[in-house]
Amino acid sequence: MVGAGSNQDVGYSSFGARIATSVALTNGMQLTPRASVAWQHAFGDVIPTAALAFQSPGTGFTVAGVPLARNAALIEGGLGLRVTPQASIGIAYVGQLADRVQDHSVKASFSWKFCPGGATGLPSFHANPECRSADFAALHSRACCYANKRVVSGIWYT
């Protein structure tokens, strides 16, 4: 089987709304419910194709893949719970709904914030001179830790 290389691009735009609020709980934790809804539109060729041919007879044919949704509703809802000033957990539903295609997922997250310097070895790039000092206590002060927002989780690091 022989196939020619090809490049197919699809662009997306979305229009919608997001809402979130934070609720302080009596035990010092903070609950953050959030939701979003949007309309997504795909620009370009939404049917992926490949031109192929058998090597011996050389007869060519085209294979079409599963078409992408031209218009879809994007829905997301979730809860985040800040357990301590450094630790938070969350769960969310994410859905993409179209005429012939549906995609549903549930995401769970856990994040832990580390202060820069000290045992973590993270450098401080904060404008506050106290946060850049070599003083261990200043590096781990509440203002420096939360201003730098160093987050390590299983998915991302910022």
URLINKA-V424860 format. One record per pair of residues at least 12 apart in sequence whose C-alpha atoms are under 10 Angstrom apart, sorted by the first residue. I is the first residue (numbers start at 1). J is the second residue. D is the distance in Angstrom with one decimal. If there is no record, write none. Layout:
[[I J D] [I J D]]
This chain:
[[1 52 6.9] [1 53 5.7] [1 54 4.5] [1 55 5.2] [1 56 8.5] [1 58 9.0] [1 60 9.9] [2 51 8.7] [2 52 5.7] [2 53 5.2] [2 54 6.1] [2 55 6.0] [2 56 9.8] [2 58 8.7] [2 60 9.1] [3 50 7.4] [3 51 6.0] [3 52 4.5] [3 53 6.4] [3 54 8.8] [3 55 9.5] [3 60 9.2] [3 61 9.8] [3 62 9.8] [4 50 7.7] [4 51 6.4] [4 52 6.9] [4 53 9.1] [5 50 8.3] [5 51 8.6] [5 52 9.8] [6 49 9.0] [6 50 7.5] [6 51 8.7] [7 48 9.6] [7 49 9.9] [7 50 9.8] [8 44 8.6] [8 45 7.5] [8 46 9.0] [8 47 9.4] [8 48 7.2] [8 49 8.6] [8 50 9.9] [9 43 8.8] [9 44 6.8] [9 45 7.4] [9 46 8.8] [9 48 9.4] [10 42 6.6] [10 43 5.7] [10 44 5.1] [10 45 6.5] [10 46 6.9] [10 47 9.8] [10 48 9.8] [10 68 9.3] [11 41 8.3] [11 42 5.7] [11 43 5.0] [11 44 6.6] [11 45 9.3] [11 46 9.6] [12 40 6.7] [12 41 5.6] [12 42 4.6] [12 43 6.0] [12 44 9.0] [12 70 9.2] [12 71 9.6] [13 38 9.9] [13 39 8.3] [13 40 5.7] [13 41 5.4] [13 42 6.7] [13 43 8.0] [13 71 9.9] [14 37 9.8] [14 38 6.2] [14 39 5.4] [14 40 4.2] [14 41 6.3] [14 42 8.9] [14 71 9.6] [14 72 9.3] [14 73 9.2] [14 74 8.7] [15 37 8.6] [15 38 5.3] [15 39 5.3] [15 40 6.7] [15 41 8.8] [15 73 9.8] [15 74 9.6] [16 36 7.3] [16 37 5.6] [16 38 3.8] [16 39 6.1] [16 40 8.7] [16 73 9.4] [16 74 8.7] [16 75 9.7] [17 35 8.5] [17 36 5.6] [17 37 5.7] [17 38 6.3] [17 39 9.6] [18 34 7.5] [18 35 5.8] [18 36 4.2] [18 37 6.7] [18 38 8.5] [18 75 9.9] [18 76 9.0] [18 77 9.6] [19 33 8.5] [19 34 5.7] [19 35 5.4] [19 36 6.3] [19 37 9.2] [19 77 9.5] [20 32 6.8] [20 33 5.8] [20 34 4.2] [20 35 6.5] [20 36 8.7] [20 77 9.6] [20 78 9.5] [20 79 9.5] [21 33 6.1] [21 34 6.8] [21 35 9.7] [22 34 8.9] [22 79 9.9] [22 80 9.1] [22 81 9.4] [22 82 10.0] [23 81 9.6] [24 81 10.0] [24 82 9.6] [25 81 9.8] [25 82 9.9] [27 83 9.3] [28 82 8.9] [28 83 7.9] [28 84 7.7] [28 85 9.1] [29 81 7.0] [29 82 5.5] [29 83 5.1] [29 84 6.4] [29 85 8.3] [29 88 9.3] [30 80 8.1] [30 81 5.7] [30 82 5.0] [30 83 7.0] [30 84 8.6] [30 85 9.3] [30 88 9.1] [31 79 7.0] [31 80 5.8] [31 81 4.6] [31 82 6.5] [31 83 8.8] [31 88 9.7] [31 89 9.9] [31 90 9.5] [32 78 8.3] [32 79 5.6] [32 80 4.9] [32 81 6.3] [32 82 8.1] [32 90 9.0] [33 77 7.7] [33 78 5.9] [33 79 4.4] [33 80 6.3] [33 81 8.7] [33 90 9.6] [33 91 9.9] [33 92 9.6] [34 76 8.1] [34 77 5.7] [34 78 5.4] [34 79 6.3] [34 80 8.2] [34 92 8.9] [35 75 7.7] [35 76 5.5] [35 77 4.2] [35 78 6.4] [35 79 8.9] [35 92 9.1] [35 93 9.4] [35 94 9.8] [36 74 7.9] [36 75 5.9] [36 76 5.1] [36 77 6.4] [36 78 9.3] [36 94 9.4] [37 73 7.2] [37 74 5.6] [37 75 4.6] [37 76 6.5] [37 77 8.8] [37 95 9.6] [37 96 9.9] [38 72 8.4] [38 73 5.8] [38 74 5.0] [38 75 6.6] [38 76 9.0] [38 96 9.6] [39 71 7.1] [39 72 5.9] [39 73 4.8] [39 74 6.1] [39 75 9.0] [39 96 9.5] [39 97 9.7] [40 69 9.0] [40 70 8.0] [40 71 5.7] [40 72 5.2] [40 73 6.2] [40 74 6.8] [40 96 9.1] [40 97 9.9] [40 98 9.7] [41 69 8.1] [41 70 5.6] [41 71 4.7] [41 72 6.7] [41 73 9.1] [42 68 8.1] [42 69 7.1] [42 70 4.9] [42 71 6.5] [42 72 8.7] [43 70 7.4] [43 71 9.6] [44 70 9.0] [45 67 9.0] [45 68 8.8] [45 70 9.2] [46 65 9.5] [46 66 8.8] [46 67 5.6] [46 68 5.0] [46 69 7.0] [46 70 6.7] [47 64 6.6] [47 65 6.4] [47 66 6.6] [47 67 4.4] [47 68 6.3] [47 69 9.2] [47 70 9.7] [48 63 8.5] [48 64 5.7] [48 65 5.1] [48 66 7.0] [48 67 6.6] [48 68 8.2] [49 62 6.6] [49 63 5.5] [49 64 4.3] [49 65 5.9] [49 66 9.1] [49 67 9.5] [50 62 5.6] [50 63 5.3] [50 64 6.5] [50 65 8.2] [51 63 6.5] [51 64 9.0] [66 101 9.8] [67 100 9.3] [67 101 9.0] [68 98 9.5] [68 100 9.3] [68 101 8.0] [69 96 9.5] [69 97 8.9] [69 98 6.3] [69 99 7.7] [69 100 7.5] [69 101 6.7] [69 102 9.2] [70 98 8.3] [70 99 9.3] [71 96 9.9] [71 97 8.8] [71 98 6.5] [71 99 8.2] [72 95 9.8] [72 96 6.3] [72 97 5.4] [72 98 4.5] [72 99 7.7] [72 100 9.8] [72 101 8.6] [72 102 8.9] [73 95 8.0] [73 96 5.7] [73 97 5.1] [73 98 6.4] [73 99 9.7] [73 102 9.6] [74 94 7.6] [74 95 5.8] [74 96 4.7] [74 97 6.5] [74 98 9.0] [74 103 9.6] [75 93 8.0] [75 94 5.9] [75 95 5.1] [75 96 6.4] [75 97 8.0] [75 104 9.5] [76 92 7.0] [76 93 5.5] [76 94 4.5] [76 95 6.3] [76 96 8.9] [76 104 9.9] [76 105 9.6] [76 106 9.7] [77 91 8.7] [77 92 5.5] [77 93 5.4] [77 94 6.8] [77 95 9.1] [77 106 9.7] [78 90 7.3] [78 91 5.6] [78 92 3.8] [78 93 6.1] [78 94 8.6] [78 106 9.3] [78 107 8.9] [78 108 9.5] [79 91 5.6] [79 92 6.4] [79 93 9.4] [79 108 9.8] [80 92 8.4] [80 108 9.6] [80 109 8.7] [80 110 9.5] [81 110 9.6] [82 110 9.8] [82 111 9.4] [82 112 10.0] [84 112 9.3] [84 113 9.9] [85 112 9.0] [85 113 8.1] [85 142 9.5] [85 145 10.0] [85 146 8.7] [86 111 8.0] [86 112 5.4] [86 113 4.7] [86 114 7.2] [86 115 9.2] [86 145 9.2] [86 146 8.8] [86 149 9.5] [86 150 9.9] [86 151 8.8] [87 110 7.4] [87 111 5.7] [87 112 4.5] [87 113 6.5] [87 114 9.5] [87 151 9.5] [88 109 8.1] [88 110 5.8] [88 111 5.4] [88 112 6.7] [88 113 8.8] [89 108 7.6] [89 109 5.5] [89 110 4.4] [89 111 6.5] [89 112 9.1] [90 107 8.1] [90 108 5.6] [90 109 5.0] [90 110 6.5] [90 111 8.9] [91 106 7.2] [91 107 5.6] [91 108 4.4] [91 109 6.4] [91 110 9.1] [92 105 8.3] [92 106 5.6] [92 107 5.2] [92 108 6.5] [92 109 8.7] [93 105 5.9] [93 106 4.6] [93 107 6.4] [93 108 9.1] [94 106 6.2] [94 107 7.7] [109 153 7.9] [109 154 8.0] [109 155 8.3] [110 152 9.0] [110 153 6.3] [110 154 7.6] [110 155 9.1] [111 151 6.5] [111 152 6.1] [111 153 4.8] [111 154 7.8] [111 155 9.1] [111 156 9.2] [111 157 9.5] [112 149 10.0] [112 150 8.6] [112 151 5.9] [112 152 5.8] [112 153 6.6] [112 154 10.0] [113 145 8.1] [113 146 8.3] [113 148 9.5] [113 149 6.7] [113 150 5.6] [113 151 4.5] [113 152 6.4] [113 153 8.7] [113 157 9.9] [113 158 9.9] [114 140 9.1] [114 145 7.1] [114 146 9.0] [114 148 9.2] [114 149 7.8] [114 150 5.7] [114 151 6.4] [114 152 7.4] [115 131 9.9] [115 139 7.2] [115 140 5.8] [115 141 8.4] [115 142 8.7] [115 143 10.0] [115 144 7.4] [115 145 4.6] [115 146 7.7] [115 147 9.5] [115 148 7.7] [115 149 7.9] [115 150 6.7] [115 151 9.0] [116 131 8.3] [116 132 9.2] [116 136 9.7] [116 139 6.5] [116 140 7.2] [116 144 7.9] [116 145 6.8] [116 146 9.9] [116 148 7.6] [116 149 9.0] [116 150 7.3] [117 131 9.3] [117 132 9.1] [117 133 9.7] [117 134 8.5] [117 135 9.6] [117 136 7.7] [117 139 6.5] [117 140 7.9] [117 145 9.9] [118 134 9.4] [118 135 9.6] [118 136 6.6] [118 137 9.4] [118 139 7.8] [118 140 8.0] [122 150 8.4] [123 139 9.8] [123 148 9.9] [123 150 9.9] [124 139 8.2] [124 144 8.6] [124 145 9.4] [124 148 7.3] [124 150 9.5] [125 148 7.7] [126 144 7.7] [126 145 9.9] [126 147 7.5] [126 148 6.3] [127 144 9.9] [127 147 9.6] [127 148 9.7] [128 143 9.3] [128 144 7.8] [128 147 9.1] [129 144 9.8] [130 143 9.4] [130 144 7.7] [131 143 8.3] [131 144 5.3] [131 145 8.4] [131 147 9.2] [131 148 8.9] [132 144 8.9]]
